[in-house]
């Protein structure tokens, strides 16, 4: 997965935390979900695919709330502390 590609950097220049166990877990959960979503899309059942939207949101949010959507006591916001747990 590209998310685990060594040498990648976050938008703020920090290295992507590919060696952290939780980051790897979140990435593998996203990969597994993407496989499920792909399978559902092959059924051409729009309702089934649409029904997976909430799980997609949760799967992404698991990682975002730890590594992306963080702020700082100094008032930093999105982007400022990306890739910093």
N, C-alpha and C positions, 0 to 999 in steps of 0.2 A: 504494500500500500504506500502511496506517496506520502501519507501522513507520517510514516515511520522512516522516511528517506533520510539518511545521515547528512548533516550539513545544512538542512533547511533552517530558515530563520523566520521569526515572527515579524510582523510589520514594524515593531519597535526595535528590531535588530537583535533581540535576544535569541539564542538558539532554541529550537523547538525541543521540548523536554522528552525526547524519544526514549530515554533510558529510565524514565519513571514508570513504575509498575502500573499506577492508576491510568496514566496517559495511554499506555499500551493496551490496558483493559478496555478503555473507552473506544480506542481505535478498532479493536477486534469486535466489540459490540456493534459498532457502526458497519463494519464489513459484513458481519452476520446478518444484520438487519437489511442491508442493501441486497443481499442474496435473496432474502425473503420477499422484499419489494419487487425485485426483478421477476421472481417466480409468479407473484401475483399479477404483475403487468402482462405476463405471457397469457394469462387467462382472458385478457381483454375485458375484464370485469371492472368497470370504472368505480363501482361502488366498493368493491373489495380493496382496490388501491386507495381510494379516498379514505376508507376506514382505517388505513394505516398511518394517516397523517399525524395523529396524536403520538403514536409510538416513534415516528421519525423525529418529532419535536423533542420528545423526552430523551431519545438517544443522543441527539446533538447537544441538548442542554446539560446533560451529565458532565460533559467535558467543558463546555463553555462556562458554566458557573464556577469552575475551579481555575481554568486557565485563560479565559477570555474576558468574561464580563465581571472583572474585578476592579475595584477602586482602591484608593489609598487614603489614609488619614489626612494626607496633605491635599486632598481634593482631586487626585488623579482619576481618570475615568477610563472609558473604553480605549483600548490600545495602549494606554500608559503602562500598565503592568501585565500585558499579555505574556504568556509563557512563564509567568512567575506565580507559583502556587501560593 
